[in-house]
């Protein structure tokens, strides 16, 4: 099974999606897509239609919160909303987390983008909560993937095949080949902050950063990708893969802190079949 994840660098505004995204999806033919830093809007309906035309009939979207972006998941196979509650630390953490479950594969997938907290204490509190969520899924076939906003391999032997996920036991982070998963718009700064966190019931076959696929240049907004192949059993070698991509990273704007007890945020909505009607239908097709 193939899973792709991209950071769109939309921050908090709905920006145009590059047409190459559809060419890549059609060429690579993933089974499940997660888009990070995605912002829902009425004119996204055309893109959702495009995804359905490409065979992704099952869509899920994390619930928006004021001044923050979201996670979008699109699947060829039946997909259910997962039961894991998003982090309650603040609104940015809440809307940048989406748990889905693929019953046909018995696979849990969590798309996330860690907010770029500047204070060490805030970062520690956020990851402690994510770790507690991961603990509840550790005995299952689980992948958490997306923008971690930190490099788990910094300061350790670069030849190691994987790093420990220090916030929850029972997970590892495969080390991708390649120099970076992020490059600044001027090309001067790079980092490796996009990763997959894989439960022990899955074995990683490979991990790789790339910038092109099948002669398709990944556009600047999707300037790199990561491959990994979590394989649960030897007879399934080659079945499960995932791809990451990201663009120039920016600190998440807006979204004040939200702690438990400050009121409930509605759960993510599952978008299958017809969409909720909007006041004015605006369809911006990307794949035409």
N, C-alpha and C positions, 0 to 999 in steps of 0.2 A: 504494500500500500504506500502511495506517495502523499506526502503532506507538504505544502509550501506555506511559508510565512514571510511577509514583507512589511517593513516599516515605510510608510508612504510619506513621512515628513510633512503631514498636513497640519501638524500642531493642533490648533483649535478651529481652523477654518476649512470649509469644504473646497478643496482645490481640484482642478481638472486632473483626471486620471490619464496617463499616457496610453496611446493606442497600442503600444508594444506590449502592454500587460496582457491583452487578449491573445496576441500572437504567441507570447511565451506560454500562456496557459494552454492554448490549443496544441502547441508543439510538445510541451513537457507532459501534458495530460495528467496532472495530479488528481488524486482522489478527493483530497480535502485541501482547502485554501484558508489561511488566516491572514488577514490584513491588519496591521497595527497602525496606530495614529490615523485611523479612519474616522471621518466625520460624516454622519448621515445627513441627508438633505433631500427635499422633494425631487431635485433633478438627478438623484442617484437611482431613481426607479428604472431609468434606461439601462444603467449598468447592471442592475439586478436582473433585468430581462436578458441582457447579454450573457450573463452567467448561466441563466437557465437554458439559453440557446446552446451553450457549450456543454450542457449536461449536468449542471449543478442545481438540482431541483430543491435542495434543502439548504436554507440560509438561516443563520442566527446572528444576532447583533446584541452586543452588550448595551445596557441601558445608559443613555446619555446623562451627564450631570453638567451643570452650568460651567462654561468656560473650559471644558475638557474634551478630549477625543475618545475614540472607542476602539473596539475589536470587532471585526466582521469575520464570520466563518461561513464557508460555502462548501457543500459536500455532494458528491455523486451518490453516495450511499445514504440510507436513512440515518438521521442524526437527531439525537435528543438533547434537550437542555440538561446539563449536568446539575447535580445537587449541591456542589460545593459553593458556598456563599463567598462572594468576592471580599477582598480585604475591606474592613470598615475604617481604616486609619484616616482617610480623607477622601474627598470626592474624586480626585485624580486616580487614586489607587482603585476605587470602586469601578469606575467606568472603563479602566484599562485592564480588565480581567474578564475572561469568558471561558467557562467550562462547558464542554460538549462531550457527549458520549456516543460512540458508534457501536450499537449493539451487535451488528454483524461481525465486528472484529473484536468485540469485548475490549475496546480501547478508549481510554480517557485522554482527551486532549485539552490542555489549558493554554489558550493564547493570552499573552500578557505583555505589557510594557511597563517597566518599573519607572515611576516618576523620578525625575532628576533632582532628588533632594540634595541641597548643598550642606545641610547640617548632618553630621555623622550620627547623632542621636535619632534623627528622623529616619534616616536610611536604615539604621539598626532596628527600629520599631517596625518599620514596614516589612522588612525581610523576616523578622520574627513571626509576624502574623502570616505571611505567605508560607513560612515553614510549617506552621501549625495546620494550615490548609493542606499542604503537601503530605503531612504525616497521615492524614485520613485516607489518602489515595495510594500510599506507599506499597500496599500489598497487592495492588491491581496493576494492570498494564497501563502505565501513565507516562505521558510526555508533557512537560511544561516547556513552551517554546516562545521565543520572541526577544525583545530588547531588554536585557537584564540591567543595562546601564552600569555595569561593572564588568571587569575582565577577571574571571575566576582563575586564570592561569598566570596572572601577574605575580612575579616574585617566586615562581616555582619552576622546576626543570621543564624547559620547553619541549623536551623529547617525550614527556609523559603522554600516554594515550588518552588519559582522562583526568579530571579533577573531581574532588569530592564536592558535593553540594552541602556546604557547611550548615545550612539552615534546616535541614531535615535528613534523617538517616534513611538509608535504603535507596539513594539516588546517586547518579554520577553524571558528569558533564563531559561528553566526548570532545577532544581537542581537534578543531578543524585544521586542515592544511591551508596554507595561504596566509598572507601577511595581515589582512584586515577585513573587518566586516563593515566598517564605517570610514568614509573619507570626506573631509570637509570640502566645501565648494571650491576653494582655491587649491585643493590637492595637497596641502602642506601638512595636514594632521590626519592621522589614522588611528584606529583602535579596534579591539576585538571584544565587542560588548554584546553581540547577538549570539545566542547559544540555545541548545536544547538541554533540558534537565530530564534524565531518563530513569525510570524506576528499574530496580534490579531484575525484574522479570523480563526485561528486554535487553538484548545484546546489540551493541552498536557495531555495524560493519565498516562504515566510513564516515568521515566528516570533511567538508571541503568548502572553501570560499571561492566563488567564481563571479565573473562579471559578464559573461556571455553564455548563450546556450543555443546549440544547433544553428550557428551563424546569426543569431538574434542578439544584438547588443542590448543589454539591460539598460534602460534609459537612466539618465542621471538621478531622477527621483527614486529609482530603484537600483542604486549603483552597485550593489553586490548581492551575492547569494551564498547560502551555506547548505551543504548537503550532509545528511546523516541517514543511516539506515538501521533503525532498531529492529533486531530480528529475535523473536521469542523462541523459535525452534529451528533446528538445522534445516528441516524440509521447507521452511518458509524463507530461506535466504533469497534476497532480492525483492521481497514483496513489500516491505515497508521502508519508505524513505521520507525525508522532509527537507525542505529548502527554505532558507531565510534570505531576506534582502533588506537593505536599509539605505537611506540617503543621508544627507547632511543632517546631523542631529542638533536639536535645539532644546533648551530648557523648556519644559511644559509651562505654558502661560495660563494664568487664571486658576480658579479652583482652590478655595480656601480649605483648611483642614476640617475633616469631619470625623468625629470620634463616636464610638458606640453610645447610644442613648440620645443622639441628636435627631432622631427621626428616621423612618425607613425610606430606602430608595427602592423603587420597583425593580423586580428581577429583569434580567435580559429577556428580550422578546425573541421568539422563534419565528422566523419568516419562511413559511412553507406555503406553496400555492399562491393565492392572491394576497397582495399587500393591503394593509389598511388604506382606505381611501384618504386622499388629501384634498385640501380645499381647491388646489389648482394642480392639475396633472402636468408636470414638466419632466420630460424624458430626455436625458442627455446620453444617447448611446455612445459607448466608447469603441466598440468593435466594428462599427460600420466603416 
